[in-house]
Each structure stands twice: as structure tokens, then as C-alpha cells.
């Protein structure tokens, strides 16, 4: 059984592999943290209709959290001061800014695999680029079992690289506040940041401030002013 915890992984991207089939579609990123290997698995299709994910990127991402996380050594961290919340975090975008995108479509630069590859390839092509992955950390209980995608051991990585609140049905158990996933890319030479954000269409953006569960009425959520104390 795997262990799970939400947080931030600061790392370097060294490889990627698409998984476009309809069985378990993900975009996988091989990242390294010093001498450790991780697989970052990004959902690219929903099991709940409609299947297309919501996708938003900001090629000039600015947020107070970047000044904090750049000071961290490579590794995995959890601290409320660096947590991400799409609804409460004043991230500079909302549901209206996100676009529906299929995971697999003929033609160039028109599906989620290709959009992710564009940014991850840029990160891999520069030694002076850092990846900051927000999500849930997991690790295989079998130490010698190789990773099913990148073949390193032990198999461990990050998933839930998407909004993690407002879920319905049996996914409701994953709801919470200040535990949303995303990928931030820092090009250190130019101090440029790219933000990559994903959500499922079935998720609600009207969520309870304590549980992250979907609310049955419309109420504007307040921004947590104490995030960066």
C-alpha cells in the first residue's frame, strides 16, 4: 500500500512519456531530486463525463509564493504558507479562464499531451530550469519493484496534479482546501515563471471553506489574507 501526502516537490525534469490510451491516460514526467527519481503523473482525461480537462497556462506567472519556494533546496515539502488553492489563493485566474482540451486529437499542438510536452521539453532543454510540482506524493511498498513507466527503483512519484476540491461521487473523499495541484516552471536565468493548472469539468468551484466539498448554493469565497504570514 502506498503512502500519500500533499505538498511540493522541487526537482529537475529529465524525461517524459505520453500515455494516450483510454485505459489509464496520463502524461508522465521523469524528474530527479538530487539522486532520487520520481514519476510525476498528470491526468489528461477524466473518467467522469465530460472527459476533457480544463487547462490554463500563464507564461508570465506571478505570485508571492514564488519568492518563498525559490529559497527551498530540492526535495519534498509541505507547509501551509506555500500551499495552493485555486478558489481561495488569488492565483490570477478562474474557471472562465480555463479551456476544455482533449487528451488525444489528430494534428499538431491541439491536445493536452502536446501542450504539456511544449513546456516540459523547454524545462528539460535547460539545466537552469527548475520544476515545482504540487500534488500528492506516493511510494510503492515494494522497494525492488521497478517503476512501470521509467523503470527506476524504488517506484515513487507525484499525482493529483490538478484541482483537488469540489469533487462529486466517490471522488469526494479527495476534497480539501489548500491542497490543489499544479506545475510551476522557473527559468532561473531570466527569472521567468510558467504556471500550468488543471481541473475536471465535473468539479465545482463553489466549495466549503473547511471541507472543500461542493456547496449547493452560490456564495463568493473569501481570499485567505493570512496565507503569507
ChimeraX attribute file (.defattr): number of C-alpha atoms within 10 A of each C-alpha:
attribute: neighborCount
match mode: 1-to-1
recipient: residues
	/A:1	8
	/A:2	10
	/A:3	11
	/A:4	13
	/A:5	14
	/A:6	22
	/A:7	24
	/A:8	27
	/A:9	27
	/A:10	24
	/A:11	24
	/A:12	25
	/A:13	27
	/A:14	16
	/A:15	16
	/A:16	20
	/A:17	15
	/A:18	18
	/A:19	19
	/A:20	17
	/A:21	11
	/A:22	12
	/A:23	8
	/A:24	13
	/A:25	20
	/A:26	22
	/A:27	23
	/A:28	24
	/A:29	25
	/A:30	20
	/A:31	23
	/A:32	20
	/A:33	16
	/A:34	11
	/A:35	5
	/A:36	13
	/A:37	22
	/A:38	26
	/A:39	27
	/A:40	27
	/A:41	23
	/A:42	25
	/A:43	24
	/A:44	29
	/A:45	25
	/A:46	20
	/A:47	14
	/A:48	13
	/A:49	10
	/A:50	12
	/A:51	17
	/A:52	23
	/A:53	23
	/A:54	25
	/A:55	21
	/A:56	20
	/A:57	20
	/A:58	14
	/A:59	13
	/A:60	10
	/A:61	17
	/A:62	15
	/A:63	13
	/A:64	11
	/A:65	14
	/A:66	15
	/A:67	10
	/A:68	12
	/A:69	16
	/A:70	14
	/A:71	8
	/A:72	11
	/A:73	13
	/A:74	18
	/A:75	14
	/A:76	18
	/A:77	17
	/A:78	14
	/A:79	9
	/A:80	12
	/A:81	14
	/A:82	19
	/A:83	22
	/A:84	24
	/A:85	21
	/A:86	25
	/A:87	25
	/A:88	18
	/A:89	19
	/A:90	15
	/A:91	15
	/A:92	11
	/A:93	15
	/A:94	12
	/A:95	15
	/A:96	8
	/A:97	11
	/A:98	16
	/A:99	14
	/A:100	18
	/A:101	20
	/A:102	17
	/A:103	25
	/A:104	19
	/A:105	14
	/A:106	7
	/A:107	8
	/A:108	8
	/A:109	13
	/A:110	14
	/A:111	18
	/A:112	25
	/A:113	25
	/A:114	18
	/A:115	17
	/A:116	20
	/A:117	18
	/A:118	12
	/A:119	16
	/A:120	19
	/A:121	14
	/A:122	13
	/A:123	21
	/A:124	18
	/A:125	11
	/A:126	14
	/A:127	13
	/A:128	13
	/A:129	21
	/A:130	21
	/A:131	24
	/A:132	23
	/A:133	24
	/A:134	29
	/A:135	30
	/A:136	22
	/A:137	23
	/A:138	19
	/A:139	16
	/A:140	17
	/A:141	13
	/A:142	12
	/A:143	11
	/A:144	11
	/A:145	13
	/A:146	15
	/A:147	17
	/A:148	10
	/A:149	16
	/A:150	17
	/A:151	12
	/A:152	17
	/A:153	17
	/A:154	18
	/A:155	22
	/A:156	22
	/A:157	22
	/A:158	26
	/A:159	23
	/A:160	21
	/A:161	23
	/A:162	26
	/A:163	28
	/A:164	27
	/A:165	31
	/A:166	24
	/A:167	23
	/A:168	16
	/A:169	7
	/A:170	7
	/A:171	12
	/A:172	17
	/A:173	14
	/A:174	16
	/A:175	22
	/A:176	21
	/A:177	23
	/A:178	26
	/A:179	28
	/A:180	27
	/A:181	29
	/A:182	24
	/A:183	23
	/A:184	21
	/A:185	25
	/A:186	21
	/A:187	18
	/A:188	14
	/A:189	10
	/A:190	9
	/A:191	9
	/A:192	14
	/A:193	20
	/A:194	17
	/A:195	20
	/A:196	21
	/A:197	20
	/A:198	26
	/A:199	29
	/A:200	26
	/A:201	18
	/A:202	18
	/A:203	19
	/A:204	19
	/A:205	23
	/A:206	19
	/A:207	26
	/A:208	18
	/A:209	17
	/A:210	10
	/A:211	15
	/A:212	24
	/A:213	24
	/A:214	19
	/A:215	14
	/A:216	10
	/A:217	8
	/A:218	9
	/A:219	10
	/A:220	11
	/A:221	13
	/A:222	11
	/A:223	12
	/A:224	14
	/A:225	10
	/A:226	7
	/A:227	16
	/A:228	12
	/A:229	6
